[in-house]
Structure formats: C-alpha cells, structure tokens
C-alpha cells in the first residue's frame, strides 16, 4: 500500500497509532507523541444540538422540553429526534406527565450520560491543549 502524501516519514500507513491502552496517540506537528486520547470522539455527543442538550442538562437537574427548545433555538421535531437518540443511548431520561391538563415532558442527564460528556470534554481538552502548545 502506498503511503498517503500527508503521512509522516516512518508511518507504515495512514491509520492512527494505538497504544497498549487502546487509545490513539495525538501527534504534534513534528510527529512526536503529544498525548494519548480516546480513539474516537463520541459521535452521539459531538453533534451540535445533542452536545447542547447534554451540556444544558449537566448544569441543570431537570429541564422541560420547552426549556430545551428555547435554549437550543430549535424546532419541536428537531429537538424530539435528537433527545430520543440521547435517550436510546441511555444518556438522558425522559419523563412525561401533566401539569394540570397540560402535557409536560422533562429530561435529566443520567450517570452514563454524565460520564460520556466527561470523556468527550477530556478528549476535546486534550486536542485543544496539544494544538495550542504546538501553534
């Protein structure tokens, strides 16, 4: 297999190098290993609206559907689709009830969701730190 034009000298291929811990090495401009970071960003959280939802829930015990909709500046359908994906992953809990005769949907971040957000933030922080150190 031919080496891609962007590969560094000594790279056998274009795949990231992985350490014993299963984490990928983050390489500096000169090819040195800067930091070990998780192999993949959590794609579920990485999407802008879902990151906004879990971030808002991380600093609020509970938020209603209406509150999230206002905070995220989005439509009912868009919020519903993204909240459901987070719920299916076990990152958020959804409870439905009534406030008098008015339906009320509330969301909470689960412990699994909080851990996923922390891992995501750690990953992004490592990338930002390495980039700033090398710029």
C-alpha positions as semicolon CSV with decimal commas, in nm:
position;residue;x (nm);y (nm);z (nm)
1;X;0,000;0,000;0,000
2;X;0,140;0,340;-0,097
3;X;0,191;0,592;0,179
4;X;-0,052;0,887;0,164
5;X;0,105;1,223;0,080
6;X;0,011;1,360;0,423
7;X;0,176;1,072;0,614
8;X;0,483;1,144;0,823
9;X;0,811;0,971;0,740
10;X;0,819;0,634;0,909
11;X;0,444;0,587;0,912
12;X;0,356;0,247;0,774
13;X;0,008;0,361;0,681
14;X;-0,236;0,643;0,745
15;X;-0,413;0,481;1,039
16;X;-0,356;0,641;1,380
17;X;-0,112;0,458;1,605
18;X;-0,271;0,295;1,906
19;X;-0,104;0,234;2,240
20;X;-0,145;-0,065;2,471
21;X;-0,436;0,112;2,638
22;X;-0,632;0,119;2,312
23;X;-0,605;0,496;2,288
24;X;-0,469;0,676;1,986
25;X;-0,161;0,889;2,001
26;X;-0,209;1,257;1,927
27;X;0,091;1,365;1,724
28;X;0,245;1,708;1,719
29;X;0,348;1,890;1,405
30;X;0,690;1,721;1,406
31;X;0,540;1,374;1,459
32;X;0,618;1,335;1,830
33;X;0,355;1,181;2,054
34;X;0,194;1,464;2,247
35;X;-0,082;1,294;2,439
36;X;-0,289;0,977;2,441
37;X;-0,654;1,048;2,367
38;X;-0,956;0,817;2,326
39;X;-0,961;0,655;1,983
40;X;-1,284;0,818;1,877
41;X;-1,490;1,118;1,966
42;X;-1,833;1,017;2,089
43;X;-2,021;1,088;1,766
44;X;-2,351;1,083;1,951
45;X;-2,249;1,379;2,167
46;X;-2,035;1,550;1,903
47;X;-2,340;1,666;1,704
48;X;-2,408;2,030;1,792
49;X;-2,765;2,002;1,919
50;X;-2,701;1,686;2,122
51;X;-2,390;1,842;2,277
52;X;-2,606;2,141;2,370
53;X;-2,869;1,917;2,528
54;X;-2,628;1,716;2,744
55;X;-2,436;2,032;2,839
56;X;-2,755;2,208;2,947
57;X;-2,863;1,903;3,145
58;X;-2,519;1,876;3,308
59;X;-2,574;2,211;3,481
60;X;-2,949;2,172;3,544
61;X;-3,107;1,885;3,737
62;X;-3,406;1,881;3,504
63;X;-3,523;2,076;3,201
64;X;-3,857;2,066;3,028
65;X;-3,894;2,014;2,657
66;X;-3,997;2,379;2,627
67;X;-3,690;2,496;2,821
68;X;-3,458;2,292;2,599
69;X;-3,631;2,413;2,286
70;X;-3,578;2,776;2,390
71;X;-3,216;2,718;2,495
72;X;-3,127;2,536;2,174
73;X;-3,323;2,768;1,942
74;X;-3,466;2,473;1,753
75;X;-3,795;2,323;1,641
76;X;-4,010;2,067;1,821
77;X;-3,929;1,798;1,565
78;X;-3,556;1,859;1,565
79;X;-3,532;1,858;1,945
80;X;-3,750;1,549;1,968
81;X;-3,533;1,349;1,726
82;X;-3,206;1,440;1,899
83;X;-3,341;1,392;2,251
84;X;-3,469;1,048;2,152
85;X;-3,124;0,946;2,025
86;X;-2,973;1,050;2,358
87;X;-3,247;0,866;2,543
88;X;-3,193;0,547;2,339
89;X;-2,821;0,562;2,423
90;X;-2,905;0,590;2,793
91;X;-2,755;0,940;2,819
92;X;-3,078;1,113;2,918
93;X;-3,400;1,009;3,089
94;X;-3,733;1,139;2,971
95;X;-4,039;1,158;3,193
96;X;-4,382;1,255;3,071
97;X;-4,665;1,379;3,282
98;X;-4,918;1,653;3,317
99;X;-4,915;1,993;3,478
100;X;-5,287;2,019;3,532
101;X;-5,421;1,932;3,187
102;X;-5,109;2,045;3,003
103;X;-4,865;1,770;2,898
104;X;-4,514;1,816;3,038
105;X;-4,200;1,636;2,919
106;X;-3,886;1,663;3,130
107;X;-3,530;1,548;3,072
108;X;-3,250;1,455;3,311
109;X;-2,890;1,358;3,242
110;X;-2,815;1,002;3,354
111;X;-2,489;0,894;3,522
112;X;-2,395;0,723;3,194
113;X;-2,462;1,048;3,009
114;X;-2,253;1,247;3,256
115;X;-1,962;1,003;3,213
116;X;-1,993;1,023;2,834
117;X;-1,988;1,403;2,848
118;X;-1,682;1,400;3,076
119;X;-1,497;1,165;2,836
120;X;-1,593;1,386;2,543
121;X;-1,477;1,703;2,721
122;X;-1,149;1,535;2,824
123;X;-1,089;1,435;2,462
124;X;-1,160;1,784;2,332
125;X;-0,946;1,940;2,605
126;X;-0,650;1,717;2,508
127;X;-0,690;1,816;2,144
128;X;-0,711;2,185;2,226
129;X;-0,414;2,174;2,465
130;X;-0,197;1,990;2,213
131;X;-0,294;2,227;1,935
132;X;-0,224;2,540;2,142
133;X;0,110;2,405;2,262
134;X;0,220;2,346;1,905
135;X;0,083;2,665;1,748
